């Protein structure tokens, strides 16, 4: 939804509920999908795209409260405990949804008023003075357009970029933003804030990003109002409305609701929100900002005629400069060159699934596969497969691969299985990474997706439609980047019940190239780290 026109909460909810749930997908994969939704929501909200953040948070709530309890694997003791923890995450996110809702509806109302004013301005063309009406319309439209452009929620104000034409910019953005996030993460750890408290503050809406506790808009919400909103949400979650105060704190755009939040089962209703949410929500008033001092006066232009001025000596080999611009003179700088920030532009989708769903761009370091093949050389010589996990992050509606993680694994000539998945996911979660795909070798075979590979990759693509599988065939000096088609590939693999390690599938066109063409772009100069978790 990034890059679309403003919508109200009702419209966002309709989109959030439009996702395909398949109970044949293992329960653990859905749990990882839930975690990915939260990470993406946090990043989108930090970049000012509150519409997409709301959509992902609501979809997360629907998945946890309405879908997963009926999953065939949900009754096991281990999965029951996991589901209970996921319910706590949903409870923690309800205040965030309540905080975002009035902002989204308010901006949507402003957008609707802008459209109505524009229509009224156009109607003046039919009056007695069409030229005057046209000028009035243009001035009015320009003023409203400027107002909309200044609002970060109106995605039309962003500069939309294509991946193929802005690779260098993407690399600069990734380096800057990834380092900023890493620095902020280290500062948080050094401040003695636990990972649980950090995550709780972020998802509860107290940290718009990692450096600031609240945005300027948040400061307008006083502590008492936020407390009452949270109390109302708690009562709504538990299904009891008797304790809700009759005082209506909502704006007119909120007073009419066409949907209901997912209801949390009663057994999880005893979880209370921590009082620290309210204690941490007060920031100093921004009105005490330091005032900017006026610039000093310029020296007089007329020089004393009695003074004997010697010409400036020029450096050897340098031509005399006929004209030097004043440093105070402003020079024209393109919007992209002026400020490289994730919130100033967005990358357009670079490809689409077969069902029409847009795919965000994945930027891949070109040197990654060479580094991986070097690591895999001992196994390749022994005719053993090697696998690695592609991890990264979301920036400006594009995905950047920044880590190659080599997990603990067991290999044969035809298979490679990850061991100790908990250690891998502990590392990923600790570094705020997203799983974007995997890479593995075919030591003696050609470059293709075997039936085993298709089933393995299905689990990745369930968590994120953009997930990719890189296959390297070192003996053939060949490699490829693939994804499952959707449809028919995803549906065929999910419905496959054959038990053999390698088996044929009746459907054709199960997977396709994701690089030539596709949603994957090699970004020269994109940095990445290698993390080897093998003992």
C-alpha angles and dihedrals in degrees: 000000000000111000096026130121120272118285133189124242093262091057093045091052091052089056092044092057092051101091132115116248118193118186090201089072108094116261093238091058091055089050090055090047089055091054091049091053091055093049092050092047091053093051095046091049091049090053092052098256097127093162092063091042091054092047093053094045092050092046088051090053092049092049094050100039103033108026114029098052088067095046112125091237096045095094097066114106093243094049093045089058091048091050091050090055091048089054089055089055090054092050089051091052098052094083088052091054091048091050094049096044099074092044093052094046092046092053091045090053090051090050092050091049089051091054092047092049090050091052090049091049091053090053090064089072088078093057127096094272107047095169093053091046091051092053091047091049093051093049093047093046092048092052092049092045090053090050092051093046091057092057111087091208091067100081092193087079091065124093107246112216133192116226097225094057099041106046095128092050091048091054093050091048093049094049093049097044097042091051091047092052092046091051092049091048092052091048090052092051092047091051089064096246111147121233091245093052091045093053091044093054093047098048092041090062100250095115116051086183136351097273101044130052096207137008121238089262092054091058090067090064108083123216095251093054093049090049092054092047091052091047090053092049091050091052091047091051093052092047094242120118099172095096096050113112117239093227108109111220096173130107119245091260090060100046094085115059124185098187143042129229116247109275118239114225114256094245090067096043094093093075109107128205113248117254089226088079090071095039093055096045098081118093131176115274113267092220091083092070115142111264116238113246117233116256117261119261118267117250116253114277096218111086125208106270091210093063117094106226119199118210117253114261114243123224114252112269094016123116119232112265111235096191135018119192118227113255088231092061111103118232126208111259125180116244092247093050093045098059127010101196129138091235095056099067143007134218115239120234107270100201143005137228118246088260091056099258110145118240121214117230119265114207110210125194106237092217094054097089092048091053091047093050089051090053090046095050097101091051092044091054089051091049092247126136121240127202136193135183122237111221132176145123146267119258126169093344092307131102121232124197107220104154134051106197119193106202127200105276148171117224142193130174090273106024142046122191127190115234128202094019090180091065091051095049092045088058093045093049093045091055095042091240130157124219107239101172143296142265129212142165135244098205097195105005132082127265108278142110111263121207088259090052091051092054091046094050092047088071091055095046091049089061093046127005091214093059114129138202118215115200120194121195103188095179089057096038088234137125140170144189115225145175134185117262115244102230120042104007101055095045093045094051094043091052095044112115099176112130103202120111091235119021137154124252123218094220121081126208092044095152139018142196113277097189109045094059112350145084096299120094127183108230112202112221095020106145124224138174130224117222117187113199095176115119 
